Amino acid sequence: MVRTVGLNNYSDVHYTEECVAKAVIEHFSPKGVILEPFAGEGVFLKNLPKNTKWCEIEKGVDFFSFSEHVDWIVTNPPFLDLTKIMEHAFDISDNTVFLLPLSKIYSSMPRLKLTRDIAGIKEHLILGTGRDIGFDIGFPFSATLFEKGYKGAAKHTWKSLSDGGVVSK
């Protein structure tokens, strides 16, 4: 079992497999003005519509300097400073999809308050563990849709990428 907490060389950067990015994009079908704020190697970006805007700090384009309103954000964000990332995303976007371990949302009261006060959780697309989708961590992962002003119940959709099936709950 791989431990991630307390490792000297641990990074919060986990690159997304292309099949995962495609499944997330296909499921949520973002439209309008879209931003990929942590483009990394570009796996989401190359599967999103051609006119998608992007940021990538390694290429000198800082998400926190991006202030244009967008209809959608779709990304696998770094886990470090996630509360700050959520605050900024919810400020500039109507719909935000983050690929994250579920624990990153539910283990932080400041993050839960953001979902209560600004952008509610509309849906969790549960994809299995990190190891199931190509990451070296075992926590349950979800592509979570946050919608600005949403106050309803969260839908839970289960998707297995190994068999292509989708089961809604």
N, C-alpha and C positions, 0 to 999 in steps of 0.2 A: 504494500500500500504506500502511495506517495503522500508524504506530508508536505503541506504548502506553508503552513504558519510557522514562523520562526526559522525558516531556511535562509541561509546567508545569501544565496544567489536567486532567491525567489523573485519572480517578476509578476506583476498583475496584468501583463500583456499576454493575451491568449488569442492567437489568430484563428479565425473561423474557417471551417471547411466550406468549400463552394456549395456542396449539396445542402448544407444547413442554411446558408444565405439564401439560396434559391427557394427552399421550402418556406422560409420566413416571409420573403417577398411575395411569393405566390399566395400564401395564406392571407396576408393583410392587404395586398393590392394597393399600395400607396399611390395617390394621384395628386396632381397639382404641383406646387413647389416643394421639392424634396431636398433634404440635407443629409449627407453622411458625414458626421462630425469627427469621426475617428477612422479615417479611410484605411489606414494601415497598408496592407498589400493590395487593397482594392477589390476584395471579393464581393462585398455588397455593392460597391460602386459599379462594377462591370455588369451586374445583374439588375440594377435599378434603371429607370428610364434614362435616356441619353443626356438630358439636360439637368440631371441631378447635380446639385451643388455639393462641395466637399470641403473638409478641413483635414489636416494632418500635421501635427506639430513637428514631426520629423522632416516635413517638406516646407516648414516655415509658415504654415497657415493654422493659426491658433483658434480653436473653437470658442474660447472665451472672448475673442475679439470679434466674433461673428454676431451681428446684431439684427440682421434682416429677418422679418417674419417669414416663416415657412409653414406649409400645411402639414408636412410630415418630417420626422427625424427617424431614420432607421439605422441602427448601429449595434456593434458589440463594444460597449464603452470600457475603458480601463476601470478597474475596481477602486483604485486609489482616488480619493476626493469625489466619490460617487454622489454624495449629497450636493456638493457644489455643481456637479455635472447635471444632476436632475433639476436643480433650481434654474440653471441657465436654459436647459432644454425646454422646460415647462414655460419659461418666460417668452421664448421665441417661436414655439411650435404649438399647433393645435392638437396634433397626434404624435406621440413618441413611442417607438418600439425599441426596447433595450433587450438584448440577449444577455441574460444574467443568471447566476445562481439565485434561486428563490430566496435563499437566506439573506442575500444582500439587500433585499427590499424589507423583509419582515423582521430583521434583527436590529433595526435602527428606528428609534422613535422620531428623530428629525425627518427621516425619509417617509415614514408612515404619515406624518403630519403634512408633508408635501402632497401626498396622494389624497389626503382628506381635504386640504384647503385649496389646491390648485388644479391638479390633474389626477382624476380618479383612475383606478385600475379597471379597465373595461374587459380585458381578456388576458388570460395566461395561455399561451400555446406551449404546453409542457412537452419537452423533447426527450426526456430521460435524464440520465446523469451526464456530467461533463464528459466522462469517458465514452459514453454512448455516442457523443457528437464530435469526438476528436480532441477534446481538451484533456490535460493530465490531472484533472481534479474530479472527485466523485460526487460533488453536490448535485442535487436536482437542478436542472436548467430549464428556463422558460424564456420564450420571446414574449415579453409582456407589453401590452398596448396600454399606454396611459393617454387619456383623452381630457383635454382642458375642460373643466367644469363638470365632468361626469360624476354623478353621485349614486349610480345604480349598483347592482350586484356585479361581481366579476364572473365572467364566463370562464370555464375551464375546458380547454380542448386538448386532448392528448394526441400526439403525433409520433408514430414510430417511423423513423427514417429507414429502418432496415426492411420493413415490409410495405412501406408506402401508405399504410392505413391511418385514418384519422377518426377518432372517436370523441364526440362532444359530450360533456357532462353538464 
